[in-house]
């Protein structure tokens, strides 16, 4: 029994069979060169029996043999912030809809268009007005006067007048209302003239002289104006 215990301890400590035999006063068993090489390789690969036992006790290679390796998380890939859509199309801040003091012509409920400054005012009581940025007629297409709102339309159709088709034969003779229609989301027709206050699918033109005489507004602004103005309202174009 004692000899068996010493065999076990020697095995744990990595003693070779020859070393144990020497310790016991016995002749070492003969071993072929090939067997010696195999044993040496096995001991090197496993770090010896003692190394294996220590790994077992400390939860090393043998203790973790049945644990599936955990894949390391890939670092997040940095991405550039996306540019807001139509960032370059938005007009400058001064042409944003806002409530302002007003002391010009007209009374509450009237629309006044300052073509030089590219502003449309919807006059309110008590010296106040809602101011909108607009696009106006390009050189040669400016006009001034007084009209009444004769009709209102949501997502209006567009039929270019003959004079415009002569200048622009590439234009369609008719276009149904919708997001691609140049009249935009709403239109207020001015008397019996060919002019309108309308939306646009080109918001970048607000604050500029760009039209053939009509007054352009951003779609969200013309919708706001459309809901506030009645048919018959006075429109003063300066």
C-alpha positions, -999 to +999 in steps of 0.1 A: +000+000+000+028+024+009+046+016-023+015+023-043+011+057-026+046+066-035+040+056-071+010+080-072+029+109-057+058+104-080+035+103-109+019+136-098+053+152-094+063+142-129+091+117-120+101+094-148+099+057-144+137+056-143+139+081-114+114+062-094+132+029-100+164+045-089+147+057-057+135+022-050+168+006-058+154-012-088+167-014-123+151+010-147+130-007-173+145-008-208+129+016-233+134+018-270+146+051-285+112+056-302+093+051-270+116+075-252+110+101-279+072+096-277+072+100-239+093+131-240+070+147-266+039+138-246+054+153-214+064+184-232+029+188-248+011+183-215+036+200-193+040+168-173+016+150-151+022+175-123+015+204-146-018+187-156-027+181-121-020+217-111-040+230-141-069+207-129-068+222-094-066+258-105-093+256-132-068+259-160-068+241-193-083+208-181-109+225-159-121+247-189-120+220-215-157+217-218-165+255-218-172+269-252-150+299-260-168+332-260-163+353-291-149+387-284-173+416-292-163+435-323-158+472-315-186+494-329-178+509-363-179+546-362-202+562-388-204+598-399-236+616-388-261+617-416-269+650-431-305+661-427-326+658-459-330+691-477-306+708-454-295+731-483-331+736-495-343+753-463-346+791-465-327+813-441-341+820-406-355+854-415-380+838-439-394+814-413-430+820-402-433+842-372-455+867-355-444+903-357-454+939-349-471+955-379-480+991-388-484+990-426-514+992-449-545+970-447-566+959-418-571+926-399-577+897-423-560+913-452-528+900-469-500+924-477-471+912-499-438+932-497-422+921-529-390+940-522-383+923-489-399+889-499-424+889-471-461+882-469-481+896-439-514+883-427-527+911-406-541+904-372-558+928-347-538+950-323-510+959-345-497+923-351-493+901-381-480+867-391-451+871-414-441+845-440-411+843-464-421+842-501-406+840-535-417+867-560-416+875-597-383+876-614-372+908-632-397+917-659-425+898-641-430+920-611-464+936-605-483+955-578-520+961-571-550+950-551-569+918-556-593+896-538-590+859-530-615+845-555-609+808-550-589+783-528-577+748-538-559+720-521-532+702-542-543+722-572-538+711-608-516+732-630-523+744-665-496+767-678-510+797-696-503+801-734-478+828-728-457+806-705-459+777-730-445+800-757-415+808-734-412+772-722-424+747-748-408+719-727-435+724-700-465+700-699-498+714-710-514+701-678-503+685-646-524+670-619-520+681-583-495+664-561-461+666-545-444+671-579-467+698-590-450+733-589-481+748-573-475+728-542-500+719-515-524+748-517-533+778-539-552+810-533-563+825-567-562+862-570-593+877-587-595+869-624-558+873-629-534+845-638-516+851-604-518+829-573-504+826-539-493+789-538-469+764-524-438+751-540-417+719-544-386+741-545-383+756-510-348+769-518-364+796-540-381+813-510-366+848-506-357+851-543-371+867-575-379+835-593-415+832-605-435+845-635-455+867-611-470+843-587-462+844-550-445+812-537-445+799-502-432+768-485-458+741-484-462+742-446-467+780-447-492+780-475-512+753-457-512+776-426-522+806-446-549+786-465-565+776-432-566+812-419-578+831-450-613+833-463-624+836-499-630+874-505-600+885-484-581+915-497-546+910-511-523+941-514-492+936-535-466+964-529 
